[in-house]
Amino acid sequence: MTARPLTPPPLQGPTAKEKKYDRQLRLWAASGQQALEEAHVLLINHGGPGVVGVETLKNLILPGIGSYTIVDGNTVAEQDLGINFFLTDESLGRSRAEETCRYLTELNPDVNGYPVQQ
């Protein structure tokens, strides 16, 4: 009877999630990523275009924040198109909260966005 050489178990490559969030995992480890994924951010836009808030949301959605809500009672106007990257001509006259959520969700479909028009 000959001894079989010991072979190490096959290496497992990173999961799809680990590949997707590789940069964040390197920065703040799995515990930081988990905290981000459990977070819910509320953006209340009262009167202004809300561009700074939308840009902030974008920077949280890309690394995988859990969810967000945009409260905005306005409809998309011509002036919004030049300052909000996430709105298009097709958005004119529609809810700004809904349109912004729709486009932000395209950045990371794993993140839940909730529009509230009030």
All heavy atoms as an XYZ file, in Angstrom:
906
protein
N       0.836     -1.159      0.000
C       0.000      0.000      0.000
C       0.891      1.235      0.000
O       1.726      1.399      0.872
C      -0.859     -0.033      1.249
C      -1.951      0.920      1.199
S      -2.702      0.757      2.721
C      -4.137      0.799      2.972
N       0.698      2.064     -0.984
C       1.521      3.267     -1.062
C       0.746      4.442     -0.488
O      -0.463      4.533     -0.619
C       1.898      3.583     -2.524
O       0.724      3.780     -3.263
C       2.726      2.470     -3.132
N       1.487      5.277      0.151
C       0.856      6.461      0.756
C       0.556      7.472     -0.338
O       1.387      7.742     -1.194
C       1.771      7.059      1.804
N      -0.640      8.012     -0.277
C      -1.009      9.063     -1.236
C      -0.481     10.393     -0.724
O      -0.543     10.671      0.475
C      -2.513      9.137     -1.400
C      -3.035      7.905     -2.068
C      -4.477      7.970     -2.471
N      -5.326      8.885     -1.748
C      -6.625      8.920     -1.850
N      -7.237      8.064     -2.624
N      -7.346      9.789     -1.181
N       0.050     11.199     -1.608
C       0.552     12.498     -1.151
C      -0.616     13.355     -0.658
O      -1.720     13.283     -1.184
C       1.208     13.102     -2.393
C       0.627     12.370     -3.550
C       0.201     11.013     -3.039
N      -0.342     14.111      0.356
C      -1.352     15.028      0.874
C      -1.492     16.205     -0.078
O      -0.519     16.856     -0.422
C      -0.961     15.535      2.257
C      -0.950     14.501      3.367
C      -0.425     15.115      4.644
C      -2.346     13.953      3.589
N      -2.701     16.451     -0.487
C      -2.940     17.610     -1.348
C      -3.821     18.588     -0.589
O      -4.777     18.194      0.077
C      -3.630     17.210     -2.666
O      -4.842     16.537     -2.362
C      -2.747     16.316     -3.502
N      -3.486     19.832     -0.692
C      -4.301     20.825      0.008
C      -5.667     20.916     -0.649
O      -5.834     20.596     -1.826
C      -3.510     22.119     -0.149
C      -2.674     21.915     -1.365
C      -2.399     20.434     -1.430
N      -6.654     21.357      0.104
C      -7.983     21.531     -0.500
C      -7.918     22.613     -1.573
O      -7.058     23.492     -1.531
C      -8.855     21.973      0.676
C      -7.908     22.500      1.694
C      -6.613     21.782      1.488
N      -8.798     22.516     -2.542
C      -8.773     23.536     -3.604
C      -9.049     24.919     -3.018
O      -9.846     25.070     -2.094
C      -9.885     23.106     -4.560
C     -10.734     22.156     -3.793
C      -9.879     21.567     -2.707
N      -8.349     25.882     -3.570
C      -8.552     27.265     -3.123
C      -9.876     27.779     -3.660
O     -10.238     27.538     -4.801
C      -7.414     28.157     -3.618
C      -6.038     27.882     -3.040
C      -5.012     28.778     -3.711
C      -6.040     28.114     -1.546
N     -10.560     28.478     -2.803
C     -11.810     29.101     -3.203
C     -11.512     30.549     -3.580
O     -10.919     31.279     -2.801
C     -12.824     29.063     -2.052
C     -13.236     27.674     -1.635
C     -14.027     26.953     -2.706
O     -14.812     27.551     -3.415
N     -13.789     25.667     -2.848
N     -11.942     30.950     -4.749
C     -11.762     32.332     -5.164
C     -12.758     33.225     -4.451
O     -13.651     32.754     -3.741
N     -12.612     34.507     -4.603
C     -13.547     35.446     -3.959
C     -14.960     35.273     -4.524
O     -15.137     34.938     -5.690
C     -12.982     36.817     -4.288
C     -12.060     36.613     -5.437
C     -11.609     35.187     -5.398
N     -15.933     35.516     -3.674
C     -17.323     35.462     -4.111
C     -17.619     36.659     -5.010
O     -16.835     37.610     -5.072
C     -18.281     35.500     -2.904
O     -18.144     36.775     -2.261
C     -17.997     34.379     -1.920
N     -18.759     36.610     -5.670
C     -19.153     37.730     -6.533
C     -19.268     39.020     -5.723
O     -18.861     40.091     -6.171
C     -20.468     37.415     -7.231
N     -19.799     38.888     -4.509
C     -19.931     40.062     -3.652
C     -18.555     40.598     -3.251
O     -18.332     41.807     -3.235
C     -20.743     39.709     -2.404
C     -21.006     40.869     -1.502
C     -21.875     40.446     -0.327
C     -22.125     41.585      0.612
N     -22.973     41.184      1.733
N     -17.638     39.704     -2.932
C     -16.286     40.139     -2.564
C     -15.594     40.811     -3.744
O     -14.865     41.784     -3.556
C     -15.474     38.948     -2.064
C     -15.922     38.440     -0.718
C     -15.304     37.102     -0.354
O     -14.856     36.354     -1.246
O     -15.269     36.791      0.850
N     -15.838     40.331     -4.935
C     -15.264     40.974     -6.119
C     -15.865     42.362     -6.331
O     -15.157     43.311     -6.634
C     -15.513     40.125     -7.367
C     -14.682     38.870     -7.428
C     -15.019     38.091     -8.673
C     -14.281     36.786     -8.740
N     -14.660     35.990     -9.925
N     -17.179     42.441     -6.166
C     -17.879     43.706     -6.401
C     -17.428     44.786     -5.428
O     -17.260     45.943     -5.795
C     -19.386     43.490     -6.274
C     -20.214     44.718     -6.568
C     -21.696     44.373     -6.544
C     -22.541     45.553     -6.933
N     -23.956     45.208     -7.010
N     -17.251     44.411     -4.175
C     -16.924     45.382     -3.132
C     -15.478     45.263     -2.644
O     -15.167     45.643     -1.523
C     -17.899     45.239     -1.957
C     -19.333     45.508     -2.340
C     -20.320     44.566     -2.132
C     -19.697     46.712     -2.920
C     -21.638     44.809     -2.488
C     -21.008     46.969     -3.292
C     -21.967     46.013     -3.068
O     -23.275     46.263     -3.423
N     -14.605     44.794     -3.492
C     -13.208     44.558     -3.124
C     -12.550     45.798     -2.520
O     -11.889     45.720     -1.490
C     -12.425     44.091     -4.349
C     -10.961     43.870     -4.036
O     -10.675     42.952     -3.244
O     -10.118     44.619     -4.564
N     -12.733     46.931     -3.141
C     -12.080     48.157     -2.665
C     -12.533     48.518     -1.248
O     -11.727     48.842     -0.385
C     -12.368     49.301     -3.618
C     -11.714     50.587     -3.211
C     -11.918     51.647     -4.254
N     -11.394     52.904     -3.768
C     -11.821     54.073     -4.161
N     -12.756     54.154     -5.072
N     -11.310     55.166     -3.676
N     -13.838     48.461     -1.031
C     -14.356     48.795      0.290
C     -13.890     47.801      1.347
O     -13.572     48.180      2.465
C     -15.888     48.822      0.298
C     -16.497     49.922     -0.494
C     -16.554     49.576     -1.971
O     -15.852     50.196     -2.749
N     -17.346     48.619     -2.370
N     -13.882     46.535      0.981
C     -13.447     45.507      1.941
C     -11.994     45.736      2.350
O     -11.628     45.509      3.496
C     -13.642     44.113      1.352
C     -15.099     43.677      1.206
C     -15.199     42.407      0.363
C     -15.746     43.474      2.562
N     -11.194     46.194      1.426
C      -9.789     46.481      1.746
C      -9.679     47.703      2.664
O      -8.775     47.787      3.487
C      -8.989     46.734      0.474
C      -8.798     45.503     -0.364
C      -8.154     45.874     -1.689
N      -8.209     44.781     -2.610
C      -7.143     44.141     -3.052
N      -5.943     44.498     -2.643
N      -7.272     43.164     -3.900
N     -10.588     48.659      2.491
C     -10.537     49.884      3.291
C     -11.062     49.692      4.703
O     -10.443     50.117      5.668
C     -11.343     50.997      2.611
C     -10.750     51.586      1.347
C     -11.731     52.541      0.696
C      -9.443     52.300      1.657
N     -12.243     49.083      4.823
C     -12.859     49.015      6.148
C     -13.257     47.620      6.589
O     -14.026     47.464      7.531
C     -14.036     49.970      6.277
C     -15.058     49.908      5.190
C     -15.869     48.872      4.863
C     -15.400     50.951      4.290
N     -16.678     49.188      3.814
C     -16.423     50.479      3.447
C     -14.957     52.256      4.113
C     -16.993     51.247      2.438
C     -15.532     53.006      3.113
C     -16.528     52.511      2.291
N     -12.780     46.596      5.908
C     -12.983     45.195      6.286
C     -14.458     44.794      6.204
O     -15.333     45.602      5.924
C     -12.432     44.912      7.673
N     -14.714     43.535      6.463
C     -16.072     42.998      6.348
C     -17.027     43.654      7.341
O     -18.197     43.875      7.038
C     -16.049     41.488      6.540
N     -16.535     43.987      8.527
C     -17.415     44.598      9.525
C     -17.880     45.984      9.077
O     -19.032     46.358      9.287
C     -16.712     44.694     10.881
O     -15.533     45.479     10.769
N     -17.013     46.745      8.444
C     -17.392     48.056      7.927
C     -18.369     47.936      6.770
O     -19.322     48.709      6.668
N     -18.138     46.959      5.901
C     -19.053     46.734      4.778
C     -20.425     46.313      5.292
O     -21.450     46.776      4.804
C     -18.493     45.683      3.821
C     -19.327     45.472      2.577
C     -19.350     46.687      1.669
O     -18.421     47.478      1.621
N     -20.446     46.838      0.935
N     -20.442     45.480      6.303
C     -21.713     45.046      6.878
C     -22.475     46.235      7.469
O     -23.680     46.363      7.289
C     -21.500     43.982      7.950
C     -22.797     43.483      8.544
C     -22.593     42.395      9.581
O     -21.495     41.913      9.789
N     -23.671     42.020     10.239
N     -21.765     47.112      8.161
C     -22.405     48.296      8.729
C     -22.990     49.171      7.623
O     -24.101     49.703      7.764
C     -21.409     49.089      9.568
N     -22.270     49.323      6.529
C     -22.760     50.109      5.401
C     -24.011     49.464      4.813
O     -25.005     50.140      4.532
C     -21.674     50.236      4.329
C     -22.005     51.095      3.121
C     -22.138     52.551      3.523
C     -20.948     50.939      2.055
N     -23.995     48.157      4.653
C     -25.126     47.441      4.071
C     -26.363     47.465      4.971
O     -27.476     47.282      4.499
C     -24.737     46.005      3.749
C     -23.742     45.916      2.608
C     -23.205     44.515      2.387
O     -23.679     43.562      3.049
O     -22.312     44.372      1.548
N     -26.178     47.693      6.245
C     -27.303     47.754      7.183
C     -27.846     49.179      7.351
O     -28.872     49.377      8.000
C     -26.881     47.198      8.541
C     -26.611     45.703      8.493
C     -26.022     45.156      9.782
O     -25.749     45.952     10.719
O     -25.813     43.938      9.861
N     -27.175     50.151      6.761
C     -27.563     51.552      6.921
C     -28.707     51.932      5.980
O     -28.847     51.388      4.886
C     -26.363     52.459      6.653
N     -29.522     52.876      6.429
C     -30.586     53.461      5.616
C     -30.439     54.982      5.728
O     -30.446     55.528      6.829
C     -31.966     53.032      6.129
C     -33.074     53.508      5.245
N     -33.832     52.652      4.489
C     -33.550     54.744      4.971
C     -34.732     53.352      3.807
N     -34.569     54.623      4.089
N     -30.296     55.639      4.591
C     -30.102     57.089      4.566
C     -31.377     57.763      4.073
O     -32.011     57.291      3.124
C     -28.915     57.462      3.642
C     -28.813     58.960      3.457
C     -27.622     56.909      4.198
N     -31.728     58.861      4.720
C     -32.896     59.645      4.326
C     -32.422     60.984      3.782
O     -31.713     61.725      4.459
C     -33.813     59.874      5.537
C     -34.989     60.830      5.331
C     -35.953     60.296      4.274
C     -35.699     61.054      6.657
N     -32.812     61.291      2.543
C     -32.517     62.585      1.933
C     -33.827     63.352      1.822
O     -34.763     62.911      1.145
C     -31.906     62.410      0.536
C     -31.755     63.682     -0.305
C     -30.827     64.683      0.365
C     -31.285     63.352     -1.696
N     -33.903     64.472      2.528
C     -35.089     65.320      2.463
C     -34.722     66.552      1.648
O     -33.845     67.325      2.028
C     -35.564     65.733      3.875
C     -35.927     64.491      4.691
C     -36.751     66.687      3.767
C     -36.265     64.769      6.134
N     -35.389     66.702      0.524
C     -35.134     67.838     -0.345
C     -36.336     68.771     -0.250
O     -37.420     68.454     -0.726
C     -34.919     67.380     -1.784
C     -34.513     68.537     -2.660
O     -33.977     69.525     -2.179
N     -34.779     68.423     -3.935
N     -36.123     69.905      0.364
C     -37.212     70.858      0.556
C     -36.875     72.158     -0.161
O     -36.139     72.990      0.351
C     -37.437     71.110      2.055
C     -38.601     72.000      2.338
N     -39.888     71.616      2.098
C     -38.659     73.266      2.809
C     -40.699     72.599      2.433
N     -39.976     73.620      2.861
N     -37.358     72.286     -1.374
C     -37.224     73.544     -2.085
C     -36.079     73.624     -3.070
O     -36.269     74.070     -4.181
N     -34.892     73.195     -2.711
C     -33.743     73.325     -3.595
C     -33.631     72.171     -4.557
O     -34.427     71.235     -4.540
N     -32.601     72.205     -5.399
C     -32.433     71.135     -6.381
C     -31.947     69.819     -5.778
O     -32.100     68.775     -6.384
C     -31.417     71.706     -7.364
C     -30.660     72.721     -6.575
C     -31.639     73.272     -5.572
N     -31.351     69.851     -4.598
C     -30.923     68.626     -3.932
C     -29.717     67.956     -4.546
O     -29.480     66.771     -4.315
N     -28.943     68.695     -5.317
C     -27.825     68.092     -6.037
C     -26.761     67.549     -5.089
O     -26.249     66.446     -5.298
C     -27.209     69.112     -7.019
C     -26.007     68.527     -7.720
C     -28.247     69.553     -8.016
N     -26.430     68.269     -4.050
C     -25.401     67.808     -3.114
C     -25.850     66.507     -2.442
O     -25.075     65.560     -2.318
C     -25.075     68.892     -2.063
C     -24.143     68.355     -0.999
C     -24.478     70.113     -2.738
N     -27.115     66.452     -2.052
C     -27.640     65.238     -1.439
C     -27.626     64.053     -2.387
O     -27.276     62.934     -2.004
N     -27.982     64.283     -3.648
C     -27.993     63.209     -4.639
C     -26.575     62.712     -4.900
O     -26.336     61.508     -5.007
C     -28.686     63.673     -5.939
C     -28.512     62.652     -7.056
C     -30.159     63.929     -5.684
N     -25.628     63.619     -4.996
C     -24.234     63.214     -5.201
C     -23.715     62.410     -4.002
O     -22.973     61.444     -4.162
C     -23.337     64.426     -5.453
C     -23.484     65.016     -6.824
C     -23.043     64.067     -7.929
O     -21.983     63.425     -7.797
O     -23.775     63.961     -8.922
N     -24.120     62.809     -2.813
C     -23.739     62.060     -1.613
C     -24.342     60.666     -1.656
O     -23.655     59.677     -1.361
C     -24.183     62.812     -0.346
O     -23.590     64.113     -0.348
C     -23.796     62.066      0.911
N     -25.605     60.564     -2.033
C     -26.234     59.248     -2.160
C     -25.502     58.386     -3.170
O     -25.278     57.195     -2.942
C     -27.698     59.387     -2.576
C     -28.696     59.688     -1.481
C     -30.091     59.860     -2.070
C     -28.704     58.609     -0.421
N     -25.139     58.974     -4.296
C     -24.391     58.227     -5.316
C     -23.138     57.614     -4.714
O     -22.824     56.446     -4.944
C     -24.015     59.139     -6.483
C     -23.141     58.450     -7.528
C     -22.462     59.440     -8.429
C     -21.338     60.077     -7.666
N     -20.379     60.829     -8.396
N     -22.439     58.405     -3.897
C     -21.191     57.926     -3.300
C     -21.418     56.900     -2.201
O     -20.465     56.254     -1.762
C     -20.383     59.111     -2.778
C     -19.860     59.971     -3.904
O     -19.573     59.482     -4.992
N     -19.748     61.255     -3.672
N     -22.627     56.736     -1.741
C     -22.965     55.685     -0.784
C     -23.558     54.464     -1.475
O     -23.396     53.333     -1.017
C     -23.952     56.219      0.262
C     -23.401     57.281      1.202
C     -24.529     57.915      2.008
C     -22.347     56.684      2.124
N     -24.236     54.677     -2.585
C     -24.858     53.583     -3.331
C     -23.804     52.726     -4.021
O     -23.881     51.499     -4.007
C     -25.866     54.155     -4.350
C     -27.078     54.702     -3.597
C     -26.281     53.103     -5.370
C     -27.982     55.559     -4.441
N     -22.819     53.353     -4.608
C     -21.790     52.584     -5.313
C     -21.095     51.564     -4.408
O     -20.913     50.417     -4.808
C     -20.778     53.528     -5.977
C     -21.320     54.282     -7.189
C     -20.332     55.341     -7.637
C     -21.639     53.324     -8.325
N     -20.711     51.916     -3.176
C     -20.081     50.914     -2.318
C     -21.076     49.996     -1.603
O     -20.676     49.101     -0.876
C     -19.268     51.731     -1.324
C     -19.934     53.040     -1.259
C     -20.533     53.269     -2.622
N     -22.379     50.189     -1.789
C     -23.339     49.223     -1.297
C     -24.095     49.549     -0.029
O     -24.338     48.645      0.778
N     -24.503     50.815      0.153
C     -25.351     51.124      1.305
C     -26.602     50.252      1.222
O     -27.028     49.867      0.138
C     -25.710     52.623      1.341
C     -26.316     52.975      2.680
C     -26.628     52.999      0.207
C     -26.419     54.448      2.922
N     -27.191     49.952      2.357
C     -28.345     49.064      2.372
C     -29.543     49.616      1.630
O     -30.091     48.991      0.733
N     -29.970     50.828      1.992
C     -31.130     51.426      1.356
C     -31.142     52.931      1.606
O     -30.406     53.432      2.457
C     -32.424     50.795      1.869
O     -32.517     50.947      3.266
N     -31.996     53.602      0.859
C     -32.130     55.049      1.007
C     -33.543     55.462      0.643
O     -34.253     54.758     -0.069
C     -31.115     55.795      0.132
C     -31.334     55.589     -1.345
C     -32.096     56.480     -2.084
C     -30.799     54.489     -2.006
C     -32.316     56.284     -3.434
C     -31.006     54.287     -3.352
C     -31.769     55.182     -4.058
O     -31.994     54.984     -5.396
N     -33.940     56.609      1.146
C     -35.227     57.208      0.815
C     -34.989     58.655      0.406
O     -34.226     59.362      1.060
C     -36.186     57.175      2.028
O     -36.401     55.813      2.399
C     -37.516     57.835      1.706
N     -35.628     59.064     -0.679
C     -35.579     60.456     -1.116
C     -36.972     61.042     -0.951
O     -37.938     60.534     -1.534
C     -35.132     60.596     -2.580
C     -33.720     60.051     -2.774
C     -35.215     62.056     -3.032
C     -33.245     60.061     -4.218
N     -37.085     62.096     -0.142
C     -38.337     62.815      0.027
C     -38.204     64.121     -0.758
O     -37.365     64.962     -0.438
C     -38.632     63.111      1.520
C     -39.918     63.920      1.658
C     -38.702     61.823      2.314
N     -39.019     64.259     -1.803
C     -38.958     65.442     -2.659
C     -40.313     65.607     -3.323
O     -40.756     64.734     -4.070
C     -37.863     65.266     -3.713
C     -37.579     66.527     -4.502
O     -38.456     67.411     -4.573
O     -36.476     66.622     -5.064
N     -40.985     66.692     -3.049
C     -42.314     66.931     -3.589
C     -42.335     67.601     -4.945
O     -43.403     67.873     -5.483
N     -41.181     67.860     -5.505
C     -41.113     68.581     -6.777
C     -41.158     67.635     -7.966
O     -40.818     66.459     -7.863
C     -39.819     69.404     -6.847
C     -39.787     70.484     -5.793
O     -40.727     71.255     -5.659
N     -38.719     70.531     -5.022
N     -41.554     68.211     -9.104
C     -41.456     67.484    -10.362
C     -40.228     68.009    -11.104
O     -39.754     69.114    -10.842
C     -42.721     67.665    -11.232
O     -42.925     69.061    -11.444
C     -43.934     67.050    -10.564
N     -39.731     67.223    -12.017
C     -38.530     67.589    -12.765
C     -38.842     68.742    -13.712
O     -39.786     68.674    -14.504
C     -37.974     66.385    -13.549
C     -36.748     66.789    -14.359
C     -37.648     65.233    -12.600
N     -38.041     69.802    -13.612
C     -38.174     70.981    -14.467
C     -36.917     71.126    -15.323
O     -35.904     70.476    -15.069
C     -38.376     72.230    -13.603
N     -36.996     71.979    -16.318
C     -35.858     72.224    -17.224
C     -34.582     72.538    -16.456
O     -33.510     72.043    -16.789
C     -36.167     73.390    -18.170
C     -37.081     73.046    -19.294
C     -36.391     72.355    -20.459
O     -35.156     72.461    -20.602
O     -37.106     71.702    -21.219
N     -34.684     73.380    -15.428
C     -33.493     73.794    -14.682
C     -32.818     72.612    -13.981
O     -31.623     72.641    -13.727
C     -33.839     74.882    -13.663
C     -34.766     74.399    -12.569
C     -35.858     75.376    -12.238
O     -36.282     76.135    -13.102
N     -36.318     75.361    -11.016
N     -33.567     71.563    -13.663
C     -32.984     70.390    -13.014
C     -32.048     69.624    -13.938
O     -31.099     68.994    -13.482
C     -34.089     69.431    -12.532
C     -34.956     70.024    -11.444
O     -34.408     70.729    -10.581
O     -36.176     69.778    -11.463
N     -32.327     69.661    -15.226
C     -31.554     68.870    -16.177
C     -30.096     69.298    -16.248
O     -29.219     68.469    -16.466
C     -32.189     68.930    -17.569
C     -33.628     68.445    -17.673
C     -34.115     68.563    -19.112
C     -33.781     67.027    -17.157
N     -29.841     70.569    -16.059
C     -28.470     71.056    -16.153
C     -27.647     70.836    -14.896
O     -26.425     70.924    -14.930
N     -28.310     70.525    -13.774
C     -27.563     70.407    -12.518
C     -27.657     69.032    -11.869
O     -26.865     68.718    -10.993
C     -28.007     71.487    -11.500
C     -29.500     71.406    -11.243
C     -27.602     72.864    -11.970
C     -29.991     72.359    -10.186
N     -28.615     68.222    -12.286
C     -28.748     66.881    -11.714
C     -28.433     65.864    -12.805
O     -29.227     65.626    -13.714
C     -30.160     66.663    -11.162
C     -30.285     65.363    -10.399
O     -29.591     64.398    -10.686
N     -31.184     65.331     -9.440
N     -27.277     65.259    -12.688
C     -26.764     64.316    -13.682
C     -27.719     63.140    -13.898
O     -27.716     62.521    -14.948
C     -25.392     63.816    -13.216
C     -24.774     62.801    -14.116
C     -24.171     63.191    -15.292
C     -24.786     61.453    -13.790
C     -23.591     62.255    -16.138
C     -24.209     60.508    -14.620
C     -23.619     60.918    -15.801
N     -28.535     62.826    -12.908
C     -29.371     61.631    -12.973
C     -30.743     61.875    -13.598
O     -31.585     60.984    -13.600
C     -29.524     61.023    -11.579
C     -28.221     60.546    -11.042
C     -27.515     61.295    -10.129
C     -27.671     59.355    -11.486
C     -26.293     60.870     -9.654
C     -26.439     58.922    -11.024
C     -25.755     59.680    -10.109
N     -30.975     63.050    -14.146
C     -32.249     63.352    -14.770
C     -32.043     63.608    -16.255
O     -31.026     64.149    -16.666
C     -32.895     64.574    -14.104
C     -33.172     64.436    -12.611
C     -33.658     65.755    -12.031
C     -34.165     63.318    -12.343
N     -33.024     63.193    -17.054
C     -32.943     63.356    -18.506
C     -34.181     64.084    -19.004
O     -35.118     64.337    -18.252
C     -32.861     61.983    -19.209
O     -34.104     61.294    -19.016
C     -31.708     61.147    -18.672
N     -34.193     64.379    -20.308
C     -35.358     65.022    -20.918
C     -36.622     64.203    -20.684
O     -37.710     64.757    -20.538
C     -35.143     65.210    -22.425
C     -34.100     66.260    -22.743
O     -33.857     67.145    -21.894
O     -33.524     66.211    -23.850
N     -36.494     62.892    -20.665
C     -37.644     62.020    -20.430
C     -38.206     62.182    -19.020
O     -39.337     61.788    -18.753
C     -37.258     60.564    -20.668
C     -36.887     60.260    -22.099
C     -36.366     58.847    -22.274
O     -36.316     58.084    -21.290
O     -36.012     58.506    -23.412
N     -37.417     62.743    -18.117
C     -37.844     62.930    -16.731
C     -38.728     64.151    -16.540
O     -39.386     64.272    -15.493
C     -36.609     63.084    -15.819
O     -35.756     61.973    -15.912
N     -38.751     65.063    -17.504
C     -39.498     66.312    -17.362
C     -40.955     66.057    -16.978
O     -41.631     65.213    -17.570
C     -39.439     67.128    -18.648
C     -38.103     67.804    -18.943
C     -38.091     68.385    -20.347
C     -37.807     68.869    -17.910
N     -41.411     66.779    -15.946
C     -42.789     66.683    -15.497
C     -43.070     65.517    -14.564
O     -44.147     65.418    -13.995
N     -42.120     64.643    -14.385
C     -42.297     63.487    -13.501
C     -41.780     63.811    -12.102
O     -41.066     64.780    -11.895
C     -41.555     62.279    -14.057
C     -42.087     61.806    -15.394
C     -41.341     60.606    -15.873
N     -41.838     60.149    -17.158
C     -41.267     59.210    -17.878
N     -40.175     58.611    -17.441
N     -41.777     58.848    -19.028
N     -42.100     62.956    -11.166
C     -41.630     63.117     -9.791
C     -40.107     63.092     -9.748
O     -39.477     62.153    -10.240
C     -42.187     61.978     -8.925
O     -41.457     61.861     -7.724
N     -39.519     64.124     -9.156
C     -38.058     64.181     -9.058
C     -37.532     63.072     -8.152
O     -36.488     62.483     -8.429
C     -37.626     65.561     -8.564
C     -36.163     65.833     -8.786
C     -35.817     67.283     -8.711
N     -36.146     67.872     -7.430
C     -36.019     69.165     -7.149
N     -35.575     70.003     -8.067
N     -36.331     69.638     -5.969
N     -38.262     62.758     -7.089
C     -37.843     61.682     -6.191
C     -37.832     60.340     -6.916
O     -36.867     59.576     -6.822
C     -38.758     61.617     -4.966
N     -38.896     60.051     -7.659
C     -38.988     58.774     -8.369
C     -37.943     58.657     -9.467
O     -37.311     57.610     -9.620
C     -40.388     58.597     -8.960
C     -41.442     58.338     -7.907
C     -42.848     58.220     -8.490
O     -42.995     58.112     -9.730
O     -43.798     58.237     -7.687
N     -37.775     59.712    -10.233
C     -36.803     59.678    -11.328
C     -35.377     59.537    -10.801
O     -34.581     58.760    -11.326
C     -36.928     60.924    -12.200
C     -38.167     60.945    -13.047
C     -38.164     59.850    -14.097
O     -37.348     59.911    -15.036
O     -38.992     58.926    -13.979
N     -35.059     60.269     -9.748
C     -33.714     60.180     -9.182
C     -33.463     58.787     -8.622
O     -32.400     58.202     -8.854
C     -33.514     61.260     -8.099
O     -33.757     62.546     -8.678
C     -32.101     61.229     -7.549
N     -34.430     58.228     -7.917
C     -34.289     56.861     -7.387
C     -34.089     55.857     -8.515
O     -33.258     54.957     -8.411
C     -35.507     56.462     -6.565
S     -35.502     57.064     -4.884
N     -34.853     56.029     -9.575
C     -34.756     55.089    -10.701
C     -33.338     55.070    -11.279
O     -32.761     54.012    -11.507
C     -35.766     55.477    -11.779
C     -35.805     54.504    -12.938
C     -37.037     54.736    -13.800
N     -37.052     56.033    -14.435
C     -36.562     56.268    -15.661
N     -36.001     55.298    -16.343
N     -36.648     57.472    -16.189
N     -32.783     56.242    -11.488
C     -31.440     56.309    -12.074
C     -30.356     55.903    -11.073
O     -29.369     55.277    -11.446
C     -31.163     57.700    -12.648
C     -31.901     57.937    -13.944
C     -32.977     58.811    -14.006
C     -31.535     57.268    -15.104
C     -33.666     59.015    -15.186
C     -32.216     57.458    -16.283
C     -33.276     58.334    -16.332
O     -33.956     58.525    -17.513
N     -30.525     56.249     -9.815
C     -29.538     55.837     -8.815
C     -29.515     54.319     -8.657
O     -28.453     53.720     -8.470
C     -29.823     56.501     -7.466
C     -29.477     57.984     -7.360
C     -30.005     58.567     -6.054
C     -27.974     58.207     -7.470
N     -30.676     53.690     -8.752
C     -30.750     52.234     -8.625
C     -29.987     51.536     -9.750
O     -29.462     50.442     -9.556
C     -32.218     51.777     -8.581
O     -32.846     52.399     -7.467
C     -32.338     50.277     -8.437
N     -29.909     52.168    -10.897
C     -29.139     51.584    -11.998
C     -27.654     51.459    -11.651
O     -26.964     50.593    -12.173
C     -29.302     52.414    -13.266
C     -30.672     52.300    -13.899
C     -30.818     53.148    -15.140
O     -29.818     53.755    -15.595
O     -31.941     53.222    -15.653
N     -27.161     52.315    -10.766
C     -25.755     52.256    -10.373
C     -25.439     50.994     -9.577
O     -24.343     50.454     -9.667
C     -25.380     53.474     -9.521
C     -25.433     54.818    -10.194
C     -25.161     55.921     -9.176
C     -24.432     54.886    -11.336
N     -26.394     50.562     -8.748
C     -26.185     49.373     -7.924
C     -27.554     48.768     -7.614
O     -28.212     49.172     -6.660
C     -25.441     49.726     -6.637
C     -25.011     48.502     -5.867
O     -25.502     47.400     -6.100
N     -24.083     48.682     -4.948
N     -27.970     47.783     -8.412
C     -29.293     47.182     -8.218
C     -29.463     46.458     -6.876
O     -30.581     46.130     -6.498
C     -29.413     46.185     -9.377
C     -28.352     46.544    -10.343
C     -27.291     47.262     -9.584
N     -28.382     46.226     -6.153
C     -28.469     45.568     -4.843
C     -28.925     46.531     -3.744
O     -29.213     46.105     -2.633
C     -27.120     44.965     -4.445
C     -26.711     43.838     -5.387
O     -27.598     43.157     -5.929
O     -25.500     43.633     -5.563
N     -28.976     47.809     -4.065
C     -29.376     48.836     -3.085
C     -30.841     49.196     -3.325
O     -31.255     49.408     -4.453
C     -28.483     50.085     -3.213
C     -28.954     51.196     -2.300
C     -27.031     49.728     -2.923
N     -31.602     49.275     -2.253
C     -33.023     49.619     -2.346
C     -33.238     51.116     -2.178
O     -32.785     51.693     -1.188
C     -33.822     48.880     -1.270
C     -33.758     47.385     -1.457
O     -33.991     46.881     -2.545
N     -33.431     46.673     -0.398
N     -33.913     51.724     -3.147
C     -34.232     53.141     -3.069
C     -35.731     53.343     -3.005
O     -36.490     52.657     -3.698
N     -36.158     54.263     -2.145
C     -37.574     54.514     -1.947
C     -37.877     55.996     -2.168
O     -37.382     56.837     -1.416
C     -37.988     54.115     -0.527
C     -37.653     52.689     -0.208
C     -36.504     52.370      0.515
C     -38.461     51.647     -0.639
C     -36.187     51.063      0.807
C     -38.153     50.323     -0.357
C     -37.006     50.033      0.368
O     -36.682     48.735      0.633
N     -38.668     56.322     -3.184
C     -39.043     57.722     -3.405
C     -40.305     58.070     -2.624
O     -41.227     57.260     -2.510
C     -39.305     57.776     -4.900
C     -39.792     56.399     -5.245
C     -39.063     55.464     -4.291
N     -40.341     59.269     -2.068
C     -41.527     59.779     -1.402
C     -41.757     61.183     -1.955
O     -40.877     62.044     -1.856
C     -41.348     59.841      0.129
C     -42.562     60.475      0.788
C     -41.067     58.464      0.695
N     -42.933     61.385     -2.548
C     -43.238     62.699     -3.112
C     -44.191     63.412     -2.173
O     -45.369     63.094     -2.118
C     -43.845     62.576     -4.495
C     -44.002     63.920     -5.162
C     -44.447     63.805     -6.604
O     -44.793     62.761     -7.087
N     -44.431     64.931     -7.273
N     -43.661     64.369     -1.398
C     -44.469     65.154     -0.476
C     -44.035     66.594     -0.496
O     -42.914     66.912     -0.615
C     -44.333     64.632      0.946
C     -45.053     63.334      1.136
C     -45.036     62.882      2.605
O     -44.258     63.362      3.408
N     -45.890     61.956      2.929
